Amino acid sequence: MSASNWLAESVPAFRNLTKAIAKRNAFAVVTLGGTEEYLLSEARAALLSYLLQGASADFDYYECEADAADGGVIYEQLMALPMFGERRVVLVNDVSAIRKDETKAMLKRYVQKPSPTSSLILVQPMDRKPSRREMTALQDQVNSFWFFELGQSEIAKFVQSFVTENKKTIAGDAVDYLVENSSAQLRDLKAKLEHLVLYAGEAPQITAEMAMRATGVTAEVDMFGFDDAFLEGNSSRVLREARELLDKGMEELALLGRLRTMIGRVWVCGGLAARRAGDAEFQQVLGGQVFKKNDFISGQLSGLARVSCRICS
């Protein structure tokens, strides 16, 4: 099932992107950004699907990470003519992480006078929602689409749209339960909804009781992603998975507490222990959520030894 239809129903920024695609916008330069990882990922997928129609990703598509980006290579890719599609597509991930001044200067010049046969996609994930002044500056950018955590009313509409797309209805108290018991990131809510639709089976309406029973299973499933991140040695994914688990509350933290050493490994994977990071930096990495739970943390942090987990005792 394509996510485009029901996301466009519930998320204004995604709806604007869908309309621009429907108008066959050339997207000479487009920016996708924000703090909502799932929406950003879906927006990127929808845009690439449109721009690469009739093209070959092997020949007409180039992608790079901004922290290792070379301005000269990017410029050459943008200036190359498309081989099979209408346009050549160049995507730069995490554009705010560009280190080289010459690369920044090149992109600034290019944006002012882009190639008529290329599309440049700048992806800008963020750690926090911008201030009102910053947001105004971002929205002034031409062809920019920003995705941030939704408010409760928007999340409720997200739930309704997803359920309707799956040819079911959902009770109001079931919607309230899902909104109140899901993390800020929509990826968690979407996983619960997918499981809930399967759990409902042939039933035409999803009730609050169904939601309570079905979504209880997802907590343990979520741990698989956390464990996989450790096995991969992927520090950024470890921290992202940890933040989401912590955001969900004590029921999921109890699973995390099966092994005290796993908490220590979060610090190690994040490189914080090696830098002897202070309390503030530890809190910033995990969003400060863990430090608000007295039942979980019972002592002052002092490197790895400073973590004391009561949920395992």
Secondary structure in CASP SS format (residue, H / E / C, confidence):
PFRMAT SS
TARGET T0000
AUTHOR 0000-0000-0000
METHOD secondary structure of the structure
MODEL  1
M C 1.00
S C 1.00
A C 1.00
S H 1.00
N H 1.00
W H 1.00
L H 1.00
A H 1.00
E H 1.00
S H 1.00
V C 1.00
P H 1.00
A H 1.00
F H 1.00
R H 1.00
N H 1.00
L H 1.00
T H 1.00
K H 1.00
A H 1.00
I H 1.00
A H 1.00
K C 1.00
R C 1.00
N C 1.00
A C 1.00
F C 1.00
A C 1.00
V E 1.00
V E 1.00
T E 1.00
L E 1.00
G E 1.00
G E 1.00
T C 1.00
E C 1.00
E H 1.00
Y H 1.00
L H 1.00
L H 1.00
S H 1.00
E H 1.00
A H 1.00
R H 1.00
A H 1.00
A H 1.00
L H 1.00
L H 1.00
S H 1.00
Y H 1.00
L H 1.00
L C 1.00
Q C 1.00
G C 1.00
A C 1.00
S C 1.00
A H 1.00
D H 1.00
F H 1.00
D H 1.00
Y E 1.00
Y E 1.00
E E 1.00
C E 1.00
E E 1.00
A H 1.00
D H 1.00
A H 1.00
A C 1.00
D C 1.00
G H 1.00
G H 1.00
V H 1.00
I H 1.00
Y H 1.00
E H 1.00
Q H 1.00
L H 1.00
M H 1.00
A C 1.00
L C 1.00
P C 1.00
M C 1.00
F C 1.00
G C 1.00
E C 1.00
R C 1.00
R E 1.00
V E 1.00
V E 1.00
L E 1.00
V E 1.00
N E 1.00
D C 1.00
V H 1.00
S H 1.00
A H 1.00
I C 1.00
R C 1.00
K C 1.00
D H 1.00
E H 1.00
T H 1.00
K H 1.00
A H 1.00
M H 1.00
L H 1.00
K H 1.00
R H 1.00
Y H 1.00
V H 1.00
Q H 1.00
K C 1.00
P C 1.00
S C 1.00
P C 1.00
T C 1.00
S E 1.00
S E 1.00
L E 1.00
I E 1.00
L E 1.00
V E 1.00
Q E 1.00
P E 1.00
M C 1.00
D C 1.00
R C 1.00
K C 1.00
P C 1.00
S C 1.00
R H 1.00
R H 1.00
E H 1.00
M H 1.00
T H 1.00
A H 1.00
L H 1.00
Q H 1.00
D C 1.00
Q C 1.00
V C 1.00
N C 1.00
S E 1.00
F E 1.00
W E 1.00
F E 1.00
F C 1.00
E C 1.00
L C 1.00
G C 1.00
Q H 1.00
S H 1.00
E H 1.00
I H 1.00
A H 1.00
K H 1.00
F H 1.00
V H 1.00
Q H 1.00
S H 1.00
F H 1.00
V H 1.00
T H 1.00
E H 1.00
N C 1.00
K C 1.00
K C 1.00
T E 1.00
I E 1.00
A C 1.00
G H 1.00
D H 1.00
A H 1.00
V H 1.00
D H 1.00
Y H 1.00
L H 1.00
V H 1.00
E H 1.00
N C 1.00
S C 1.00
S C 1.00
A C 1.00
Q C 1.00
L H 1.00
R H 1.00
D H 1.00
L H 1.00
K H 1.00
A H 1.00
K H 1.00
L H 1.00
E H 1.00
H H 1.00
L H 1.00
V H 1.00
L H 1.00
Y H 1.00
A H 1.00
G C 1.00
E C 1.00
A C 1.00
P C 1.00
Q E 1.00
I E 1.00
T C 1.00
A H 1.00
E H 1.00
M H 1.00
A H 1.00
M H 1.00
R H 1.00
A H 1.00
T H 1.00
G C 1.00
V C 1.00
T H 1.00
A H 1.00
E H 1.00
V H 1.00
D H 1.00
M H 1.00
F H 1.00
G H 1.00
F H 1.00
D H 1.00
D H 1.00
A H 1.00
F H 1.00
L H 1.00
E H 1.00
G C 1.00
N C 1.00
S H 1.00
S H 1.00
R H 1.00
V H 1.00
L H 1.00
R H 1.00
E H 1.00
A H 1.00
R H 1.00
E H 1.00
L H 1.00
L H 1.00
D H 1.00
K H 1.00
G C 1.00
M H 1.00
E H 1.00
E H 1.00
L H 1.00
A H 1.00
L H 1.00
L H 1.00
G C 1.00
R C 1.00
L C 1.00
R H 1.00
T H 1.00
M H 1.00
I H 1.00
G H 1.00
R H 1.00
V H 1.00
W H 1.00
V H 1.00
C H 1.00
G C 1.00
G C 1.00
L C 1.00
A C 1.00
A C 1.00
R C 1.00
R C 1.00
A C 1.00
G C 1.00
D H 1.00
A H 1.00
E H 1.00
F H 1.00
Q H 1.00
Q H 1.00
V H 1.00
L C 1.00
G C 1.00
G C 1.00
Q C 1.00
V H 1.00
F H 1.00
K H 1.00
K C 1.00
N C 1.00
D C 1.00
F C 1.00
I E 1.00
S C 1.00
G C 1.00
Q C 1.00
L C 1.00
S C 1.00
G H 1.00
L H 1.00
A H 1.00
R H 1.00
V C 1.00
S C 1.00
C E 1.00
R H 1.00
I H 1.00
C H 1.00
S C 1.00
END
